[in-house]
């Protein structure tokens, strides 16, 4: 039970900390929804414990009416993480679709091979699709 509470608390905290005020003043947020992560860039697939590296995710937004809202960063197991990105939609008129980058700062607290799964949408049957990346921590 304590582990579940910690996971939920960590997810909410990271989701809150990762939120970004990407919208223009005066535009009302109409909704938030999961956002497909198109690609992921991890600078180093091997790193030292207690160091920090930035993990970049790339997604497409409609300019002027959508923006990055935050991440749901789930600790699924000690060395497994699931990352779902969220966008907001405002009342502003939408423009062209553009790719934007968002980032997570990863600072591991134990050694081992971390498995990251980034949400990449759903297939035709409705099953989740994940981009999987590994980082070895020494």
DSSP file (Angstrom, degrees, kcal/mol; ACC not computed):
  #  RESIDUE AA STRUCTURE BP1 BP2  ACC     N-H-->O    O-->H-N    N-H-->O    O-->H-N    TCO  KAPPA ALPHA  PHI   PSI    X-CA   Y-CA   Z-CA
    1    1 A X     >        0   0    0      0, 0.0     4,-2.4     0, 0.0     5,-0.2   0.000 360.0 360.0 360.0 -41.7    0.0    0.0    0.0
    2    2 A X  H  >  +     0   0    0      1,-0.2     4,-2.5     2,-0.2     5,-0.1   0.889 360.0  51.8 -63.7 -38.5    2.8    2.4    0.9
    3    3 A X  H  > S+     0   0    0      2,-0.2     4,-2.4     1,-0.2    -1,-0.2   0.897 109.2  49.8 -63.9 -41.5    4.5    1.7   -2.5
    4    4 A X  H  > S+     0   0    0      2,-0.2     4,-2.6     1,-0.2     5,-0.2   0.924 111.0  49.4 -63.2 -44.3    1.3    2.4   -4.3
    5    5 A X  H  X S+     0   0    0     -4,-2.4     4,-2.9     1,-0.2    -2,-0.2   0.920 111.2  49.6 -60.5 -44.3    0.9    5.7   -2.4
    6    6 A X  H  X S+     0   0    0     -4,-2.5     4,-2.8     2,-0.2    -1,-0.2   0.908 111.5  49.2 -61.7 -42.1    4.5    6.7   -3.2
    7    7 A X  H  X S+     0   0    0     -4,-2.4     4,-2.4     2,-0.2    -2,-0.2   0.924 113.7  45.2 -63.5 -45.2    4.0    5.9   -6.9
    8    8 A X  H  X S+     0   0    0     -4,-2.6     4,-2.5     2,-0.2     5,-0.2   0.930 115.0  48.0 -64.6 -45.2    0.8    8.0   -7.1
    9    9 A X  H  X S+     0   0    0     -4,-2.9     4,-2.7    -5,-0.2    -2,-0.2   0.917 112.8  48.3 -61.9 -44.5    2.4   10.8   -5.1
   10   10 A X  H  X S+     0   0    0     -4,-2.8     4,-2.8    -5,-0.2     5,-0.3   0.905 111.8  49.9 -63.4 -41.5    5.5   10.8   -7.3
   11   11 A X  H  X S+     0   0    0     -4,-2.4     4,-2.5     2,-0.2    62,-0.4   0.924 113.5  45.1 -63.5 -44.5    3.4   10.7  -10.5
   12   12 A X  H  X S+     0   0    0     -4,-2.5     4,-2.4     2,-0.2    -2,-0.2   0.911 114.6  49.2 -65.3 -42.3    1.2   13.7   -9.4
   13   13 A X  H  X S+     0   0    0     -4,-2.7     4,-2.9    -5,-0.2     5,-0.2   0.940 114.7  43.0 -63.7 -48.0    4.3   15.6   -8.2
   14   14 A X  H  X S+     0   0    0     -4,-2.8     4,-2.6     2,-0.2    57,-0.3   0.900 112.9  53.3 -66.1 -39.8    6.2   15.1  -11.5
   15   15 A X  H  X S+     0   0    0     -4,-2.5     4,-0.6    -5,-0.3    -1,-0.2   0.913 113.5  43.7 -59.4 -42.5    3.1   15.8  -13.5
   16   16 A X  H >< S+     0   0    0     -4,-2.4     3,-0.6     1,-0.2    -2,-0.2   0.914 115.8  46.7 -69.2 -43.5    2.7   19.1  -11.6
   17   17 A X  H 3< S+     0   0    0     -4,-2.9    -2,-0.2     1,-0.2    -1,-0.2   0.827 111.6  51.6 -68.6 -31.3    6.4   20.0  -11.8
   18   18 A X  H 3< S+     0   0    0     -4,-2.6    -1,-0.2    -5,-0.2    -2,-0.2   0.615  83.2 116.0 -82.7 -11.2    6.6   19.2  -15.5
   19   19 A X    <<  -     0   0    0     -4,-0.6     2,-0.4    -3,-0.6    51,-0.2  -0.217  51.1-156.5 -61.1 151.1    3.6   21.3  -16.4
   20   20 A X        -     0   0    0     49,-0.5     2,-1.8    48,-0.4     3,-0.2  -0.991  21.9-133.1-134.1 132.9    4.4   24.2  -18.6
   21   21 A X        +     0   0    0     -2,-0.4    48,-0.1     1,-0.2    -2,-0.0  -0.608  48.9 149.5 -85.4  81.0    2.5   27.5  -19.1
   22   22 A X        +     0   0    0     -2,-1.8    -1,-0.2    46,-0.4     2,-0.1   0.454  39.1  95.4 -91.9  -5.8    2.7   27.2  -22.9
   23   23 A X  S    S-     0   0    0     -3,-0.2     2,-0.2    45,-0.1    42,-0.1  -0.444  77.5-106.1 -95.0 162.2   -0.5   29.0  -23.6
   24   24 A X    >   -     0   0    0     40,-0.2     3,-1.5    -2,-0.1    -1,-0.1  -0.555  45.6 -93.4 -81.8 148.1   -1.2   32.7  -24.4
   25   25 A X  T 3  S+     0   0    0      1,-0.2    -1,-0.1    -2,-0.2     3,-0.1  -0.344 109.1  22.7 -60.0 138.1   -2.8   34.9  -21.8
   26   26 A X  T 3  S+     0   0    0      1,-0.3     2,-0.5    -3,-0.1    -1,-0.2   0.188  88.7 121.2  92.3 -16.7   -6.6   35.1  -22.0
   27   27 A X    <   -     0   0    0     -3,-1.5     2,-0.4    63,-0.0    -1,-0.3  -0.689  60.2-133.0 -83.0 129.5   -7.1   31.8  -23.8
   28   28 A X        -     0   0    0     -2,-0.5    63,-1.3    -3,-0.1     2,-0.6  -0.650  14.1-124.6 -83.8 133.0   -9.3   29.4  -21.9
   29   29 A X  E     -A   90   0A   0     -2,-0.4    61,-0.3    61,-0.2     3,-0.1  -0.674  28.5-179.0 -75.8 122.0   -8.1   25.8  -21.6
   30   30 A X  E     -     0   0A   0     59,-3.3     2,-0.3    -2,-0.6    60,-0.2   0.804  58.1 -16.2 -91.6 -34.4  -10.9   23.7  -22.9
   31   31 A X  E     -A   89   0A   0     58,-1.4    58,-2.3     2,-0.0     2,-0.3  -0.991  46.8-140.9-162.8 163.6   -9.4   20.2  -22.3
   32   32 A X  E     +A   88   0A   0     -2,-0.3     2,-0.3    56,-0.2    56,-0.2  -0.972  28.5 165.2-128.3 148.9   -6.3   18.1  -21.6
   33   33 A X  E     -A   87   0A   0     54,-2.0    54,-2.5    -2,-0.3    36,-0.1  -0.988  43.5 -77.4-157.6 159.1   -5.7   14.7  -23.2
   34   34 A X  E     -A   86   0A   0     -2,-0.3     2,-0.5    52,-0.2    52,-0.3  -0.294  44.5-148.3 -59.4 146.2   -2.9   12.2  -23.7
   35   35 A X  E     -A   85   0A   0     50,-3.1    50,-0.7    84,-0.0     2,-0.1  -0.979  16.1-117.2-124.0 125.7   -0.4   13.2  -26.5
   36   36 A X        -     0   0    0     -2,-0.5     2,-0.7    84,-0.1    24,-0.4  -0.385  21.6-138.5 -60.7 129.1    1.3   10.7  -28.7
   37   37 A X        -     0   0    0     82,-2.5    22,-0.2     1,-0.2     3,-0.1  -0.848  17.3-170.6 -90.1 115.8    5.1   10.8  -28.2
   38   38 A X        -     0   0    0     20,-2.4     2,-0.3    -2,-0.7    21,-0.2   0.865  63.4  -5.7 -78.6 -38.0    6.5   10.5  -31.7
   39   39 A X  E     -F   58   0B   0     19,-1.3    19,-2.6    92,-0.0     2,-0.4  -0.983  57.9-144.5-155.4 162.8   10.2   10.0  -30.8
   40   40 A X  E     -F   57   0B   0     -2,-0.3     2,-0.5    17,-0.2    17,-0.2  -0.990   5.4-158.5-133.6 137.0   12.6   10.0  -27.9
   41   41 A X  E     -F   56   0B   0     15,-2.9    15,-2.4    -2,-0.4     2,-0.5  -0.967   9.0-179.0-120.2 117.9   16.2   11.2  -27.6
   42   42 A X  E     -F   55   0B   0     -2,-0.5    13,-0.1    13,-0.2     3,-0.1  -0.972  16.1-155.0-113.5 119.0   18.4    9.9  -24.8
   43   43 A X  S    S+     0   0    0     11,-0.7     2,-0.4    -2,-0.5    -1,-0.1   0.889  80.2  23.6 -63.0 -42.1   21.9   11.4  -24.9
   44   44 A X        -     0   0    0      1,-0.1    -1,-0.2     0, 0.0     3,-0.0  -0.989  53.8-165.7-130.1 128.0   23.6    8.6  -23.1
   45   45 A X  S    S+     0   0    0     -2,-0.4    91,-3.1     1,-0.1     2,-0.4   0.504  87.8  47.6 -88.2  -3.2   22.4    5.0  -22.9
   46   46 A X  E    S+b  136   0A   0     89,-0.2     2,-0.3    67,-0.0    91,-0.2  -0.999  73.0 157.6-133.3 133.9   24.9    4.4  -20.0
   47   47 A X  E     -b  137   0A   0     89,-2.6    91,-2.7    -2,-0.4     2,-0.2  -0.952  38.8 -97.4-150.0 166.8   25.3    6.8  -17.1
   48   48 A X    >   -     0   0    0     -2,-0.3     3,-1.3    89,-0.2    60,-0.2  -0.596  45.6 -98.4 -88.0 149.3   26.5    7.0  -13.5
   49   49 A X  T 3  S+     0   0    0      1,-0.2    60,-0.2    -2,-0.2    -1,-0.1  -0.321 106.2  21.0 -61.3 148.6   24.3    6.8  -10.5
   50   50 A X  T 3  S+     0   0    0     58,-2.1     2,-0.2     1,-0.3    -1,-0.2   0.544  98.3 114.0  65.0  12.4   23.2   10.1   -8.9
   51   51 A X    <   -     0   0    0     -3,-1.3    57,-0.5    57,-0.1     2,-0.4  -0.691  61.4-128.4-102.0 166.0   23.9   12.1  -12.1
   52   52 A X        +     0   0    0     -2,-0.2     2,-0.3    55,-0.2    55,-0.2  -0.926  24.7 176.1-118.0 136.6   21.3   13.8  -14.1
   53   53 A X  E     - G   0 106B   0     53,-2.1    53,-3.1    -2,-0.4     2,-0.4  -0.983  28.3-120.1-134.3 152.7   20.6   13.5  -17.8
   54   54 A X  E     - G   0 105B   0     -2,-0.3   -11,-0.7    51,-0.2     2,-0.5  -0.760  17.1-159.3 -92.9 130.8   17.8   15.1  -19.9
   55   55 A X  E     -FG  42 104B   0     49,-3.2    49,-2.5    -2,-0.4     2,-0.4  -0.954  14.3-154.1-107.2 122.4   15.5   12.8  -21.9
   56   56 A X  E     -FG  41 103B   0    -15,-2.4   -15,-2.9    -2,-0.5     2,-0.4  -0.819   7.6-164.9-103.1 136.0   13.8   14.7  -24.7
   57   57 A X  E     -FG  40 102B   0     45,-2.6    45,-2.3    -2,-0.4     2,-0.5  -0.927   7.1-150.7-117.0 145.4   10.4   13.7  -26.2
   58   58 A X  E     +FG  39 101B   0    -19,-2.6   -20,-2.4    -2,-0.4   -19,-1.3  -0.962  23.0 161.3-120.2 129.2    9.0   15.0  -29.5
   59   59 A X  E     - G   0 100B   0     41,-2.2    41,-3.0    -2,-0.5     2,-0.4  -0.937  35.5-112.0-141.7 161.4    5.3   15.4  -30.2
   60   60 A X  E     + G   0  99B   0    -24,-0.4     2,-0.3    -2,-0.3    39,-0.2  -0.829  33.1 177.9-102.3 136.1    3.1   17.3  -32.7
   61   61 A X  E     - G   0  98B   0     37,-2.9    37,-3.0    -2,-0.4     2,-0.6  -0.929  35.6-113.4-128.6 152.8    0.9   20.1  -31.7
   62   62 A X  E >>  - G   0  97B   0     -2,-0.3     4,-1.6    35,-0.2     3,-0.9  -0.807  47.4-117.8 -81.0 122.9   -1.4   22.5  -33.5
   63   63 A X  T 34 S+     0   0    0     33,-3.6    32,-3.0    -2,-0.6     4,-0.1  -0.267  88.0  14.4 -64.8 150.4    0.2   25.8  -33.1
   64   64 A X  T 34 S+     0   0    0      2,-0.3   -40,-0.2    30,-0.2    -1,-0.2   0.067 128.6  48.0  76.3 -20.1   -1.6   28.6  -31.3
   65   65 A X  T <4 S+     0   0    0     -3,-0.9    25,-3.2     1,-0.1     2,-0.3   0.529 105.8  49.7-125.5  -9.0   -4.3   26.4  -29.7
   66   66 A X  E  <  +C   89   0A   0     -4,-1.6     2,-0.3    23,-0.2    -2,-0.3  -0.929  56.3 161.8-130.4 155.0   -2.4   23.4  -28.2
   67   67 A X  E     -C   88   0A   0     21,-1.6    21,-2.4    -2,-0.3     2,-0.3  -0.981  45.8 -72.3-161.2 169.8    0.6   23.1  -25.9
   68   68 A X  E     +C   87   0A   0     -2,-0.3   -48,-0.4    19,-0.2   -46,-0.4  -0.514  39.4 177.0 -69.9 130.1    2.5   20.8  -23.6
   69   69 A X  E     -     0   0A   0     17,-3.0   -49,-0.5     1,-0.4     2,-0.3   0.804  48.8 -77.9-103.2 -42.7    0.6   20.2  -20.3
   70   70 A X  E     -C   86   0A   0     16,-1.3    16,-2.5   -51,-0.2    -1,-0.4  -0.960  40.6 -83.4 163.7-179.0    2.8   17.7  -18.5
   71   71 A X  E     -C   85   0A   0    -57,-0.3     2,-0.7    -2,-0.3    14,-0.2  -0.854  14.1-143.6-114.1 150.2    3.9   14.1  -18.0
   72   72 A X  E     -C   84   0A   0     12,-2.9    12,-2.0    -2,-0.3     2,-0.8  -0.960  27.2-170.4-104.9 106.3    2.5   11.2  -16.1
   73   73 A X  E     -C   83   0A   0     -2,-0.7     2,-0.5   -62,-0.4    10,-0.2  -0.873   5.8-166.1-106.4 103.2    5.7    9.6  -15.0
   74   74 A X  E     -C   82   0A   0      8,-3.2     8,-2.0    -2,-0.8     2,-1.1  -0.793  21.1-147.6-102.2 128.6    4.9    6.2  -13.5
   75   75 A X  E     +C   81   0A   0     -2,-0.5     6,-0.2     6,-0.2     3,-0.1  -0.789  26.6 170.7 -86.7  95.0    7.2    4.0  -11.4
   76   76 A X  E     -     0   0A   0      4,-1.4     2,-0.3    -2,-1.1    -1,-0.2   0.869  67.7 -10.9 -77.4 -38.3    5.9    0.6  -12.6
   77   77 A X  E >  S-C   80   0A   0      3,-1.4     3,-1.6    -3,-0.2    -1,-0.2  -0.898  90.4 -80.5-149.8 171.7    8.7   -1.4  -10.9
   78   78 A X  T 3  S+     0   0    0     -2,-0.3    32,-0.1     1,-0.3    36,-0.0   0.846 131.5  20.9 -50.9 -36.9   12.0   -0.4   -9.3
   79   79 A X  T 3  S+     0   0    0     34,-0.1    36,-2.8    35,-0.1     2,-0.4   0.109 110.5  88.3-119.6  21.9   13.8   -0.1  -12.7
   80   80 A X  E <   -dC 115  77A   0     -3,-1.6    -4,-1.4    34,-0.2    -3,-1.4  -0.979  48.9-178.9-126.6 133.4   10.8    0.4  -15.0
   81   81 A X  E     -dC 116  75A   0     34,-3.0    36,-2.2    -2,-0.4     2,-0.4  -0.976  13.4-159.3-130.1 142.8    9.1    3.6  -16.0
   82   82 A X  E     -dC 117  74A   0     -8,-2.0    -8,-3.2    -2,-0.4     2,-0.5  -0.978  12.7-163.7-117.1 135.8    6.1    4.5  -18.2
   83   83 A X  E     -dC 118  73A   0     34,-3.1    36,-2.7    -2,-0.4     2,-0.5  -0.977   9.1-179.4-125.5 123.0    5.8    8.0  -19.5
   84   84 A X  E     - C   0  72A   0    -12,-2.0   -12,-2.9    -2,-0.5     2,-0.3  -0.988  16.5-147.7-120.9 128.4    2.6    9.5  -20.9
   85   85 A X  E     -AC  35  71A   0    -50,-0.7   -50,-3.1    -2,-0.5     2,-0.4  -0.672  10.9-156.8 -93.0 148.7    2.7   13.1  -22.3
   86   86 A X  E     -AC  34  70A   0    -16,-2.5   -17,-3.0   -52,-0.3   -16,-1.3  -0.957   4.2-162.8-126.6 146.7   -0.4   15.4  -22.0
   87   87 A X  E     -AC  33  68A   0    -54,-2.5   -54,-2.0    -2,-0.4     2,-0.3  -0.862  10.9-139.1-119.9 158.5   -1.4   18.4  -24.1
   88   88 A X  E     -AC  32  67A   0    -21,-2.4   -21,-1.6    -2,-0.3     2,-0.4  -0.841   9.1-149.7-110.7 156.9   -3.9   21.1  -23.4
   89   89 A X  E     -AC  31  66A   0    -58,-2.3   -59,-3.3    -2,-0.3   -58,-1.4  -0.994  15.0-162.2-125.4 133.0   -6.2   22.7  -26.0
   90   90 A X  E     -A   29   0A   0    -25,-3.2   -61,-0.2    -2,-0.4   -63,-0.0  -0.485  34.4-105.0-107.5 178.5   -7.4   26.3  -25.7
   91   91 A X  S    S+     0   0    0    -63,-1.3   -62,-0.1    -2,-0.2   -26,-0.1   0.472  84.8 110.3 -81.0  -2.9  -10.2   28.4  -27.2
   92   92 A X  S    S-     0   0    0    -64,-0.2     2,-0.2   -28,-0.2    -2,-0.1  -0.279  82.1 -92.8 -70.2 159.0   -7.7   30.1  -29.6
   93   93 A X        -     0   0    0      1,-0.1     2,-0.2   -29,-0.1    -1,-0.1  -0.509  46.1-119.0 -70.0 138.9   -7.8   29.4  -33.3
   94   94 A X        -     0   0    0     -2,-0.2   -30,-0.2   -29,-0.1     2,-0.1  -0.490  28.4-169.0 -83.1 151.1   -5.5   26.6  -34.4
   95   95 A X        -     0   0    0    -32,-3.0    -1,-0.1     1,-0.4   -31,-0.1  -0.140  43.8 -36.3-111.4-149.3   -2.6   27.1  -36.8
   96   96 A X        -     0   0    0    -34,-0.2   -33,-3.6    -2,-0.1     2,-0.4  -0.235  65.1-100.2 -71.5 163.4   -0.3   24.6  -38.5
   97   97 A X  E     +G   62   0B   0    -35,-0.3     2,-0.3    -3,-0.1   -35,-0.2  -0.737  46.9 176.9 -86.0 133.1    0.9   21.4  -36.9
   98   98 A X  E     -G   61   0B   0    -37,-3.0   -37,-2.9    -2,-0.4     2,-0.4  -0.966  30.4-117.2-136.1 151.5    4.5   21.7  -35.6
   99   99 A X  E     -G   60   0B   0     -2,-0.3     2,-0.3   -39,-0.2   -39,-0.2  -0.757  34.3-173.9 -88.8 132.9    6.8   19.3  -33.7
  100  100 A X  E     -G   59   0B   0    -41,-3.0   -41,-2.2    -2,-0.4     2,-0.4  -0.913  16.4-133.2-126.0 154.5    7.8   20.5  -30.2
  101  101 A X  E     +G   58   0B   0     -2,-0.3     2,-0.3   -43,-0.2   -43,-0.2  -0.863  20.9 177.9-108.7 141.2   10.2   19.1  -27.7
  102  102 A X  E     -G   57   0B   0    -45,-2.3   -45,-2.6    -2,-0.4     2,-0.3  -0.852  16.2-144.6-129.1 167.9    9.6   18.5  -24.0
  103  103 A X  E     -G   56   0B   0     -2,-0.3     2,-0.4   -47,-0.2   -47,-0.2  -0.975  15.7-158.1-144.9 154.3   12.0   17.0  -21.5
  104  104 A X  E     -G   55   0B   0    -49,-2.5   -49,-3.2    -2,-0.3     2,-0.6  -0.983  20.8-138.6-122.7 135.8   12.3   14.9  -18.4
  105  105 A X  E     -G   54   0B   0     -2,-0.4     2,-0.5   -51,-0.2   -51,-0.2  -0.882  20.7-159.7 -95.8 119.3   15.4   15.1  -16.1
  106  106 A X  E     +G   53   0B   0    -53,-3.1   -53,-2.1    -2,-0.6     2,-0.4  -0.884  18.2 170.6-105.7 122.7   16.3   11.6  -15.0
  107  107 A X        -     0   0    0     -2,-0.5   -55,-0.2   -55,-0.2   -58,-0.1  -0.833  23.5-149.3-131.7  92.1   18.5   11.2  -11.9
  108  108 A X        -     0   0    0    -57,-0.5   -58,-2.1    -2,-0.4   -57,-0.1  -0.298  13.5-164.8 -69.6 146.5   18.7    7.5  -10.9
  109  109 A X  S    S+     0   0    0    -60,-0.2     2,-0.3     1,-0.1    -1,-0.1   0.402  72.7  35.1-108.8  -3.2   19.1    6.4   -7.3
  110  110 A X  S    S-     0   0    0    -32,-0.1    -1,-0.1     2,-0.1     2,-0.1  -0.987  82.1-107.4-148.6 157.5   20.1    2.8   -7.9
  111  111 A X        +     0   0    0     -2,-0.3     2,-0.2    27,-0.1    27,-0.2  -0.404  65.2  79.1 -82.6 160.8   22.2    0.9  -10.4
  112  112 A X  E    S- E   0 137A   0     25,-2.3    25,-3.0    -2,-0.1     2,-0.7  -0.789  85.0 -51.8 135.4-176.5   20.8   -1.5  -13.0
  113  113 A X  E     - E   0 136A   0     -2,-0.2     2,-0.4    23,-0.2    23,-0.2  -0.866  50.9-153.1 -98.8 113.8   19.2   -1.3  -16.4
  114  114 A X  E     - E   0 135A   0     21,-3.2    21,-2.2    -2,-0.7     2,-0.6  -0.693   3.0-151.0 -86.2 136.0   16.2    1.0  -16.4
  115  115 A X  E     -dE  80 134A   0    -36,-2.8   -34,-3.0    -2,-0.4     2,-0.4  -0.944  11.4-167.5-109.7 121.1   13.4    0.3  -19.0
  116  116 A X  E     -dE  81 133A   0     17,-3.5    17,-2.5    -2,-0.6     2,-0.5  -0.909   4.7-167.2-108.8 135.0   11.5    3.3  -20.2
  117  117 A X  E     -dE  82 132A   0    -36,-2.2   -34,-3.1    -2,-0.4     2,-0.5  -0.987   5.7-163.1-122.6 122.2    8.2    3.0  -22.1
  118  118 A X  E     -dE  83 131A   0     13,-2.7    13,-2.7    -2,-0.5     2,-0.2  -0.902  27.8-112.1-108.9 129.1    6.9    6.2  -23.8
  119  119 A X  E     + E   0 130A   0    -36,-2.7   -82,-2.5    -2,-0.5   -34,-0.2  -0.408  35.0 175.6 -67.5 125.2    3.3    6.2  -24.9
  120  120 A X  E     -     0   0A   0      9,-3.2     2,-0.2     1,-0.4    10,-0.2   0.041  49.2 -96.6-118.6  21.9    3.0    6.3  -28.7
  121  121 A X  E     -     0   0A   0      8,-0.3     8,-2.8   -86,-0.1    -1,-0.4  -0.612  51.6 -57.7 101.6-160.1   -0.7    6.1  -29.2
  122  122 A X  E     - E   0 128A   0      6,-0.2     6,-0.2    -2,-0.2     2,-0.1  -0.928  40.3-127.1-126.9 150.0   -3.0    3.1  -29.8
  123  123 A X    >   -     0   0    0      4,-2.6     3,-1.8    -2,-0.3     6,-0.0  -0.226  45.5 -85.7 -83.7-177.0   -3.1    0.6  -32.6
  124  124 A X  T 3  S+     0   0    0      1,-0.3    -1,-0.1     2,-0.1    -2,-0.0   0.744 130.1  54.0 -65.1 -23.1   -6.2   -0.2  -34.7
  125  125 A X  T 3  S-     0   0    0      2,-0.1    -1,-0.3     0, 0.0    -3,-0.0   0.495 120.9-107.4 -87.8  -3.6   -7.4   -2.7  -32.0
  126  126 A X  S <  S+     0   0    0     -3,-1.8     2,-0.2     1,-0.3    -2,-0.1   0.520  72.2 140.3  92.4   5.6   -7.1   -0.1  -29.3
  127  127 A X        -     0   0    0      1,-0.1    -4,-2.6    -5,-0.0    -1,-0.3  -0.593  58.1-104.0 -82.9 145.0   -4.0   -1.5  -27.6
  128  128 A X  E     - E   0 122A   0     -2,-0.2     2,-0.4    -6,-0.2    -6,-0.2  -0.377  28.6-148.7 -66.4 143.5   -1.4    0.9  -26.3
  129  129 A X  E     -     0   0A   0     -8,-2.8    -9,-3.2    -2,-0.1     2,-0.4  -0.945  15.6-165.0-112.6 136.2    1.8    1.3  -28.4
  130  130 A X  E     - E   0 119A   0     -2,-0.4     2,-0.6   -11,-0.2   -11,-0.2  -0.948  20.8-141.3-125.2 142.0    5.0    2.1  -26.5
  131  131 A X  E     - E   0 118A   0    -13,-2.7   -13,-2.7    -2,-0.4     2,-0.5  -0.911  30.6-151.0 -92.8 123.7    8.5    3.3  -27.6
  132  132 A X  E     + E   0 117A   0     -2,-0.6     2,-0.3   -15,-0.2   -15,-0.2  -0.852  20.3 172.8-106.4 132.8   10.9    1.4  -25.4
  133  133 A X  E     - E   0 116A   0    -17,-2.5   -17,-3.5    -2,-0.5     2,-0.4  -0.982  15.6-150.6-133.8 144.9   14.4    2.7  -24.4
  134  134 A X  E     - E   0 115A   0     -2,-0.3     2,-0.4   -19,-0.2   -19,-0.2  -0.921   6.8-169.4-116.8 143.6   16.9    1.3  -21.9
  135  135 A X  E     - E   0 114A   0    -21,-2.2   -21,-3.2    -2,-0.4     2,-0.5  -0.990  14.0-146.8-130.8 123.8   19.4    3.2  -19.8
  136  136 A X  E     -bE  46 113A   0    -91,-3.1   -89,-2.6    -2,-0.4     2,-0.5  -0.788  13.5-160.0 -90.0 126.3   22.2    1.3  -18.0
  137  137 A X  E      bE  47 112A   0    -25,-3.0   -25,-2.3    -2,-0.5   -89,-0.2  -0.935 360.0 360.0-111.7 125.2   23.1    3.0  -14.6
  138  138 A X              0   0    0    -91,-2.7   -90,-0.2    -2,-0.5   -27,-0.1   0.387 360.0 360.0-107.8 360.0   26.5    2.1  -13.1
